[in-house]
Amino acid sequence: MSLRQVLPSTAQPNPDDGASDDWQRLTDASDAASYCRAWLTLQCGQLNGVRSALLLLESDSKTFVPAAVWPGEQTDVTYLGPIAELCLRERSGQIERQSAAQGHVFVGYPIDLDGQIAGAVVLDLTPRPDGELQMALQALHWGCGRLEGILFQRKLDQHKVSGQRATLALELVTGLGEQSRLDDAAIWLANELASRLNCERVAIGLSKDARVKLQAMSGSAWFERKTDFVIALENAMEEAIDQGCSVGWPAAATASGVIAVAHQDLVKAGAAYTVLLQVRGIAIGAICCQVSAPRDAAFVAALEAVAALVAPQLALRRELSSWLTGAWIARLGDLLQALKDPRRPSFRIGAGVLAAALLLAIFAQGEYRVAARSVVEGEVQRAIVAPFEGFVASARIRAGQSVKAGEVLAKLDDRDLLLERQKWLSESEQAERKYRDALAKHERANARILSAQLAQASAQLALAEDKLLRASLTAPFDGVVVSGDLSQMLGSPVEKGKLLFEVAPLDAYRVVLKVAEEDIRYIRPDQTGEIVLAGLSERSLPFTVKNIGVASAEDGQNLFRVEAQLSNAASPLRPGMEGVGKIGVGERRYLWIWTHSFFDWLSLKLWHWMP
């Protein structure tokens, strides 16, 4: 808002007072300096005998500086300083007379702006009566009212701009809080700043080890870090961080004396401004904005307000995203603070219990047991095989059924065997009859031949009868059929020696444990252990290791077959039952028991990776 817009409508020149030109200059003033000079000239023109005048106003740095000097800018008014200081200190109008030889009278009046002193005006007058001095003081009082109005309007404008900056910063912080990851938060902030502040490009960089790394750039989800443009952006941010202040090119909107070489190299046309991201006075990064035309100080102030509020949010997300200094470091710090807090004894009790458990794990010892998948087998497993080539005639028993000794399990087709038996029976009778005739006739040579034929026929007959006996497959002892089911193979041919059934006793079992390769070094014969079966989970069965077999690959693991003898076989046991067995191998420290598997794996990997 210009000064002309805030002038009241009654501010029209009075042609009768001889100061129409002064009023016109006051009305046409385009900036604060011109308005202050015109105002002071008008005040001096309304009073007679004014030698010189000084107008002091409060600057942005909270100091009072000359805003206008009358009759000219080169006039020495330093002698008016004491009366001006007196007005500012006493906060009231002042009249001071010099000696008659000097012939000076000083009149000063403070400029009050909503209860705060915003400046003072001091006039050097020729000597005159007290009544006229009071009238001069009153004229300054009424004249300062117009200046106070202008200053108050400027203050309102500044508060409005500050409110807009605060609103912008709070909205951005609120939106930034919805982004959980550092990359997402930086990209969102860059895009929002570019949109709200009408920037061509906004870049956000975070510093580490005195170097700035570009984190996000508006309008780009990905960028090549080694390009000249990205390097130029990072150099501009480092230039601002090294100087510890905001930097811009052109430098009119930033502090004087600031070096902006990198910013000048960054922009060929237009302008660039960089503000710092600071947390507790330490710069963690910077925001660089590129615009098409130079901006004023209000633009830089808005950027600084946003940076001041979003810097802690970005710093927090960077800490949480770091692998070494992430959230667990912060949680550890919180835990230490809680341990020191006398109002939270539960943390101390928990820490004491944890420390005691850790010491127990380090120094206390317990039994180390090697666990392995286990299966129950019969101590003796008898195989029932096909005695000869033939066909399955009947099958009475299947796997899982209990049998008695001599009970028929299956029967092979014996019709061919019966015919063969009958054949050799007839051959045997004929050979015997011929042999007897030869003996009766005393034909010794023929008798010897017939005797051999008779022996052959008898042997074939015995073989046929033996096959007939073995055509019925019987159980060798009382037990359970472990494998074999011929009920679906009736009439099918079987080869000689083919496994048809396996029978195991019901009162003699052994345990087969499948021990992993990394644990087999701890296993020795005569070690004891326990097994818990899935079908008998309510109790454990003791056993003793008898033999350590060879390894075989199962399910991608190299497992050793370890055989153990059950100390007392329970009646519900059946071959093929599975469970988990544990072999006691001696006393070890608890910490070693819980961690040795990991360190064994780690040492093997290190050996594999080492050259």
C-alpha positions in Angstrom: 0.0 0.0 0.0 1.5 3.4 -1.1 1.6 6.4 1.1 -0.8 8.2 -1.2 -3.5 5.6 -0.5 -3.3 6.0 3.2 -3.6 9.8 3.2 -6.9 11.1 4.5 -9.3 12.8 2.0 -9.0 16.0 4.0 -5.3 16.3 3.2 -5.9 19.0 0.6 -3.7 22.1 0.3 -5.0 25.3 1.6 -4.2 28.0 -0.9 -4.5 30.7 1.7 -1.6 29.5 3.9 1.1 29.9 1.3 2.2 26.3 1.4 0.3 24.7 -1.4 3.5 23.3 -2.9 4.4 21.6 0.3 1.0 20.0 0.5 1.3 18.9 -3.1 4.6 17.2 -2.4 3.2 15.5 0.7 0.3 14.2 -1.4 2.5 13.0 -4.3 5.1 11.3 -2.1 5.8 7.9 -3.5 7.9 6.4 -0.7 8.5 6.8 3.0 11.6 9.0 2.6 9.8 11.5 0.3 6.8 11.6 2.6 8.9 12.3 5.7 10.8 15.1 3.9 7.6 16.7 2.7 6.0 16.3 6.1 8.9 18.0 7.9 9.0 20.8 5.3 5.3 21.4 5.8 5.7 21.5 9.6 8.6 24.0 9.3 6.6 26.1 6.8 3.7 26.5 9.2 5.9 27.9 11.8 8.0 31.2 11.6 11.6 31.4 12.5 12.6 27.7 12.1 16.3 27.5 11.6 16.6 23.7 11.2 14.6 20.5 12.0 15.3 16.8 12.6 12.9 13.8 12.3 13.9 10.5 13.9 12.1 7.2 13.3 12.7 3.7 14.6 14.3 1.4 12.1 13.9 -2.4 11.7 17.0 -2.9 14.0 15.1 -1.1 16.8 17.4 2.0 16.7 16.4 5.6 15.9 17.8 7.0 12.7 17.3 10.3 10.9 14.3 10.0 8.5 14.4 13.7 7.3 16.4 16.8 7.8 15.4 20.4 7.1 16.2 22.7 5.3 18.5 20.3 3.4 20.1 16.9 3.6 23.5 18.4 4.1 22.4 20.5 7.1 24.3 19.7 10.3 21.7 18.9 13.0 23.9 16.9 15.4 23.3 19.6 18.0 19.6 18.6 18.1 20.5 15.1 19.3 20.3 15.8 23.0 16.8 17.3 22.9 15.7 14.3 20.7 17.1 11.9 23.3 15.3 13.7 26.0 12.0 13.5 24.2 12.4 9.8 23.6 13.4 9.1 27.2 10.7 11.3 28.9 8.1 10.3 26.3 6.7 13.9 26.3 7.1 17.2 24.5 10.1 19.3 25.5 11.1 23.0 25.3 14.7 24.0 26.0 16.1 27.6 25.9 19.7 28.3 25.2 21.5 31.4 26.5 20.6 34.8 25.1 23.9 35.0 23.4 23.3 31.8 21.5 19.7 32.8 20.7 18.3 29.2 20.2 15.1 27.6 21.4 14.6 23.8 20.9 11.1 22.3 20.7 10.8 18.5 20.6 7.9 16.2 20.5 7.8 12.3 20.6 5.8 10.3 18.0 3.7 7.8 19.9 2.4 4.8 18.0 -0.1 2.7 20.0 1.7 3.2 23.3 5.2 2.8 21.8 7.6 5.5 20.9 8.2 5.3 17.2 10.4 8.5 16.8 10.7 12.2 17.6 10.7 15.5 15.8 12.9 18.4 17.0 12.8 22.1 15.8 15.4 24.8 16.2 13.4 28.1 16.6 14.3 31.7 17.1 13.6 33.1 20.6 9.9 34.0 21.2 7.4 34.2 24.0 6.3 31.2 26.0 2.8 31.4 24.5 4.1 31.1 20.9 6.3 28.2 22.0 3.3 26.4 23.4 1.5 27.0 20.1 4.5 25.5 18.2 4.5 22.5 20.5 0.7 22.1 19.8 1.3 22.4 16.1 3.8 19.6 16.3 1.3 17.5 18.3 -1.3 17.8 15.6 1.2 17.4 12.8 2.6 14.2 14.4 -1.0 12.7 14.3 -0.8 12.5 10.5 2.6 10.9 10.7 1.5 8.5 13.4 -1.4 7.4 11.2 1.0 6.6 8.3 3.3 4.7 10.6 0.4 2.8 12.2 -0.8 1.8 8.7 2.7 0.6 7.9 2.7 -1.5 11.1 -0.6 -3.0 10.2 0.7 -3.9 6.8 3.8 -5.5 8.3 1.6 -7.5 10.7 -0.6 -8.6 7.8 2.5 -9.8 5.9 3.8 -11.6 9.0 0.5 -13.3 9.5 0.5 -14.5 5.9 4.0 -15.9 6.3 3.0 -17.6 9.5 -0.1 -19.1 7.9 2.0 -20.4 5.0 4.6 -21.9 7.3 2.0 -23.6 9.5 0.1 -25.1 6.5 3.3 -26.5 5.1 4.3 -28.0 8.5 0.9 -29.6 8.9 1.1 -31.1 5.5 4.7 -32.2 6.0 3.6 -34.1 9.2 1.5 -36.5 7.0 4.6 -37.7 5.2 6.4 -40.5 7.1 9.5 -41.0 4.9 12.2 -38.4 4.3 12.2 -38.6 0.5 8.4 -38.2 0.3 8.5 -35.3 2.8 11.2 -33.4 0.9 9.5 -33.9 -2.5 6.2 -32.8 -1.2 7.7 -29.7 0.5 9.6 -28.7 -2.7 6.4 -29.0 -4.9 4.3 -27.1 -2.4 6.8 -24.2 -2.1 7.1 -24.0 -5.9 3.3 -23.8 -6.3 2.6 -21.4 -3.4 5.5 -19.0 -3.9 5.3 -19.1 -7.8 8.8 -20.4 -8.2 10.2 -22.0 -11.3 12.2 -24.5 -9.3 12.6 -25.3 -5.6 15.5 -27.6 -4.4 16.0 -29.0 -0.9 19.5 -30.2 0.2 20.7 -31.8 3.4 24.2 -31.4 4.7 26.5 -34.1 5.9 30.2 -33.9 6.7 30.4 -30.2 5.4 28.9 -31.3 2.1 25.4 -30.7 0.8 23.5 -33.6 -0.9 20.5 -32.7 -3.0 17.5 -34.4 -1.5 14.5 -33.3 -3.6 13.7 -31.0 -6.5 10.2 -29.7 -7.4 8.6 -31.2 -10.5 11.0 -34.1 -10.6 10.7 -37.5 -8.8 14.2 -38.5 -9.9 17.3 -36.7 -11.0 20.9 -37.5 -12.0 23.2 -36.4 -9.2 26.4 -36.1 -11.3 25.0 -33.5 -13.7 26.4 -29.9 -13.8 23.1 -28.4 -12.8 22.8 -30.6 -9.7 26.4 -29.8 -8.7 25.7 -26.0 -9.2 22.6 -26.3 -6.9 24.6 -28.0 -4.2 27.4 -25.4 -4.5 24.9 -22.6 -4.1 23.5 -24.3 -0.9 27.0 -24.8 0.4 27.7 -21.1 -0.2 24.8 -20.1 2.0 25.7 -22.7 4.8 29.3 -21.6 4.8 28.3 -18.0 5.4 25.6 -18.9 7.9 23.0 -16.6 6.3 20.5 -16.3 3.5 22.1 -15.7 0.1 20.5 -14.4 -3.1 21.3 -13.2 -6.5 20.6 -10.3 -7.3 21.5 -9.5 -3.7 19.0 -6.6 -3.1 16.7 -8.7 -1.0 19.4 -10.2 1.2 22.0 -8.7 3.6 24.8 -6.6 2.1 28.3 -7.9 2.0 27.2 -11.5 1.3 29.1 -13.5 -1.4 26.8 -14.9 -4.1 29.3 -16.2 -6.7 27.7 -19.7 -6.8 24.2 -18.2 -7.1 25.4 -16.0 -9.9 26.8 -19.1 -11.7 23.5 -21.0 -11.0 21.2 -18.6 -12.8 21.9 -17.3 -16.2 18.7 -15.2 -16.2 16.3 -14.6 -13.4 17.2 -14.9 -9.7 18.0 -17.5 -7.0 17.6 -17.3 -3.3 18.8 -19.8 -0.6 17.7 -19.9 3.0 19.1 -22.2 5.8 17.5 -25.1 7.5 18.7 -24.8 11.1 18.1 -26.9 14.2 19.3 -25.5 17.5 21.5 -23.1 15.6 23.2 -25.8 13.4 22.6 -25.8 9.7 21.3 -29.2 8.5 20.6 -28.1 5.0 19.2 -25.4 2.8 16.2 -24.5 0.5 17.1 -22.9 -2.9 14.4 -21.2 -5.0 14.8 -20.2 -8.6 12.5 -17.5 -9.9 12.1 -15.7 -13.2 12.5 -12.2 -11.8 14.1 -10.7 -8.6 12.0 -10.8 -5.5 11.8 -8.4 -2.5 12.8 -9.0 1.1 9.3 -10.2 2.0 9.9 -13.2 -0.3 13.1 -14.1 1.5 11.4 -13.6 4.9 8.6 -16.0 3.9 11.2 -18.6 2.9 13.0 -18.1 6.2 9.8 -18.5 8.2 9.0 -21.8 6.4 12.6 -23.1 6.8 12.5 -22.4 10.6 9.4 -24.5 11.1 10.1 -27.4 8.7 13.8 -27.9 9.6 13.1 -30.0 12.8 10.6 -32.1 10.9 13.2 -32.9 8.2 15.9 -33.5 10.8 13.7 -36.0 12.6 12.9 -37.9 9.4 16.5 -38.0 8.5 17.4 -39.5 11.9 14.7 -42.1 11.6 15.8 -43.1 8.1 19.4 -43.6 9.1 20.5 -47.2 9.6 23.1 -46.5 12.3 21.6 -43.4 14.0 17.9 -44.2 13.5 15.0 -44.5 15.9 16.8 -47.0 18.2 19.3 -44.3 19.2 16.5 -42.0 20.2 14.7 -44.9 22.1 17.9 -45.7 23.9 18.2 -42.1 25.0 14.6 -42.1 26.2 15.3 -45.3 28.1 18.3 -43.8 29.9 16.3 -40.8 30.8 13.6 -43.0 32.2 16.1 -44.9 34.3 17.2 -41.7 35.8 13.7 -40.5 36.6 12.8 -41.3 40.2 9.1 -41.1 39.3 9.4 -44.3 37.2 10.7 -47.1 39.3 9.4 -49.8 37.0 12.1 -49.0 34.5 14.8 -49.5 37.1 13.2 -52.8 38.2 12.9 -54.0 34.6 16.5 -53.0 33.9 17.7 -54.9 37.0 15.8 -58.0 36.0 17.2 -57.8 32.5 20.8 -57.3 33.8 20.3 -60.3 36.2 19.0 -62.4 33.3 22.0 -61.4 31.1 24.5 -62.3 33.9 22.7 -65.6 34.4 23.0 -66.3 30.7 26.7 -65.5 30.7 27.8 -67.3 33.8 25.2 -70.0 34.6 25.4 -73.4 32.9 22.7 -75.9 31.9 22.4 -79.1 29.9 22.8 -78.7 26.2 20.6 -81.1 24.2 20.7 -81.6 20.4 17.3 -81.7 19.0 16.4 -83.8 15.9 13.5 -85.2 14.0 12.9 -88.8 15.0 11.0 -91.8 13.9 10.2 -95.1 15.6 11.2 -98.3 13.8 11.0 -102.0 14.8 14.2 -103.4 16.2 13.8 -106.3 13.8 12.0 -105.9 10.5 11.4 -109.1 8.6 10.9 -108.9 4.9 8.3 -111.2 3.2 9.3 -111.6 -0.5 7.9 -113.5 -3.4 9.4 -117.1 -3.3 8.9 -117.6 -7.0 7.3 -116.0 -10.0 3.6 -116.2 -10.0 0.3 -114.4 -9.6 -1.4 -113.0 -6.5 -4.4 -115.2 -5.6 -5.6 -113.6 -2.3 -4.5 -111.0 0.2 -5.9 -111.0 3.7 -3.7 -108.6 5.6 -2.6 -105.0 4.9 -0.1 -102.6 6.4 -0.9 -101.6 9.9 -2.6 -104.8 10.9 -1.3 -107.0 13.8 -0.6 -110.6 12.9 0.2 -113.8 14.8 3.1 -116.1 14.1 2.1 -118.4 11.2 -0.9 -116.3 10.1 -1.4 -116.2 6.3 -0.7 -112.8 4.9 -1.4 -113.5 1.3 -1.4 -116.5 -1.1 0.0 -116.9 -4.6 -1.8 -118.8 -7.3 -0.8 -122.6 -6.9 -2.8 -124.2 -9.8 0.3 -124.6 -12.0 2.2 -126.0 -9.0 -0.5 -128.6 -8.4 -0.3 -129.7 -12.0 3.5 -129.8 -11.8 3.3 -131.8 -8.6 1.0 -134.3 -10.2 3.3 -134.6 -13.2 6.3 -135.3 -11.1 4.4 -137.7 -8.9 3.4 -139.7 -12.0 7.0 -139.6 -13.3 8.3 -140.8 -9.9 5.9 -143.8 -9.9 6.7 -144.8 -13.4 10.5 -144.6 -12.7 10.1 -146.7 -9.6 8.1 -149.4 -11.4 10.7 -149.6 -14.2 13.5 -149.7 -11.6 11.9 -152.6 -9.9 11.5 -154.5 -13.2 15.1 -154.0 -14.0 16.2 -155.3 -10.6 14.0 -158.4 -11.1 15.5 -159.1 -14.5 19.0 -158.5 -13.1 19.7 -155.7 -15.6 22.2 -153.8 -13.7 23.0 -151.2 -16.2 19.4 -150.3 -16.9 18.7 -150.4 -13.2 21.3 -147.7 -12.6 19.8 -145.5 -15.2 16.3 -145.9 -13.9 17.6 -145.3 -10.3 18.9 -141.9 -11.5 15.6 -141.1 -13.2 13.7 -142.0 -10.0 15.9 -139.7 -8.0 15.4 -136.9 -10.4 11.6 -137.3 -10.3 11.6 -137.4 -6.5 13.6 -134.2 -6.3 11.3 -132.4 -8.7 8.3 -133.7 -6.8 9.9 -132.4 -3.5 10.5 -129.0 -5.1 6.9 -128.8 -6.3 5.6 -129.6 -2.9 7.9 -127.1 -1.3 6.7 -124.4 -3.7 3.1 -125.3 -2.8 4.0 -124.8 0.9 5.6 -121.4 0.2 2.7 -120.2 -1.9 1.0 -119.2 1.3 2.9 -116.2 2.8 2.8 -116.4 6.6 4.0 -114.1 9.4 7.3 -115.2 11.0 6.4 -114.0 14.5 3.8 -111.9 16.3 4.0 -108.3 15.2 2.5 -105.6 12.9 2.7 -105.3 9.2 4.8 -102.2 8.5 4.4 -102.1 4.8 2.7 -104.1 2.0 -0.8 -104.1 0.5 -1.7 -106.7 -2.1 -5.5 -106.2 -1.9 -5.3 -104.0 -5.0 -3.0 -106.4 -6.9 -5.1 -109.6 -7.1 -4.2 -111.5 -10.3 -1.1 -109.4 -10.9 2.2 -111.1 -11.6 5.0 -110.9 -9.1 8.7 -111.5 -9.7 10.8 -113.8 -7.6 12.4 -111.9 -4.7 10.0 -108.9 -4.9 9.3 -107.4 -1.5 5.7 -107.9 -0.6 5.4 -107.3 3.2 7.5 -106.0 6.1 6.7 -107.3 9.6 8.0 -105.8 12.8 7.6 -107.1 16.4 5.4 -105.3 18.8 7.7 -105.4 21.8 11.1 -104.4 20.4 11.6 -100.9 18.9 14.4 -98.5 18.1 14.6 -94.8 17.5 16.2 -93.3 14.4 17.2 -89.6 14.9 18.1 -87.4 11.9 20.8 -85.1 13.3 21.9 -82.0 11.4 25.4 -81.9 10.1 26.4 -79.0 12.4 25.4 -80.9 15.5 26.7 -84.4 14.7 30.1 -83.5 16.3 28.5 -83.5 19.7 26.9 -87.0 19.4 28.6 -90.0 20.9 27.5 -93.6 21.5 25.9 -94.4 25.0 24.6 -90.8 25.3 21.1 -90.6 26.7 18.1 -88.5 25.6 14.4 -88.3 25.4 11.8 -88.4 22.6 8.3 -87.0 22.5 6.1 -88.4 19.8 3.3 -86.6 18.1 0.9 -89.4 19.1 2.2 -89.5 22.7 2.9 -85.9 23.4 1.8 -86.2 27.0 5.0 -88.1 28.0 8.6 -88.5 27.0 10.4 -91.8 26.4 14.1 -92.2 27.4 16.6 -93.8 25.0 20.3 -94.5 24.6 22.4 -93.8 21.5 23.7 -97.0 20.0 25.1 -96.2 16.6 25.9 -93.2 14.4 25.3 -93.9 10.7 26.0 -92.2 7.5 24.6 -88.9 6.2 21.9 -88.5 3.5 20.4 -85.5 1.9 16.8 -84.7 2.9 14.8 -81.5 2.2 18.0 -79.7 1.2 19.8 -80.6 4.4 22.6 -83.1 5.1 21.2 -85.3 8.0 23.0 -88.1 9.8 21.1 -91.3 10.8 21.6 -91.9 14.5 20.1 -95.1 16.0 19.1 -95.3 19.6 17.5 -98.0 21.8 14.4 -97.2 23.8 14.9 -97.9 27.5 11.3 -99.1 28.0 8.9 -99.6 25.1 5.4 -98.4 25.7 2.5 -100.6 24.5 0.9 -97.9 22.3 4.0 -97.5 20.2 3.8 -98.4 16.5 6.5 -98.4 13.9 6.5 -95.2 11.9 5.5 -92.9 14.7 7.4 -89.5 14.5 8.4 -86.9 17.0 11.3 -84.8 18.3 14.2 -86.4 20.1 16.8 -84.5 22.2 20.2 -86.0 23.0 22.0 -84.6 26.1 25.6 -83.8 25.3 26.8 -82.2 28.5 26.9 -78.9 30.4 27.3 -75.6 28.6 26.7 -71.9 29.4 23.3 -70.7 28.5 24.6 -67.8 26.4 26.6 -70.3 24.3 23.6 -72.6 23.9 21.4 -69.8 22.6 24.0 -68.2 20.3 26.5 -70.9 19.1 24.4 -71.8 16.0 24.5 -68.2 14.7 28.3 -67.9 15.3 28.9 -71.2 13.7 27.0 -70.0 10.6 28.8 -66.7 10.7 32.3 -68.2 10.9 31.5 -70.5 7.9 30.3 -67.5 5.9 33.3 -65.5 6.7 35.6 -68.3 5.7 33.6 -68.6 2.4 33.8 -64.8 1.7 37.5 -64.3 2.8 39.9 -64.4 -0.1 
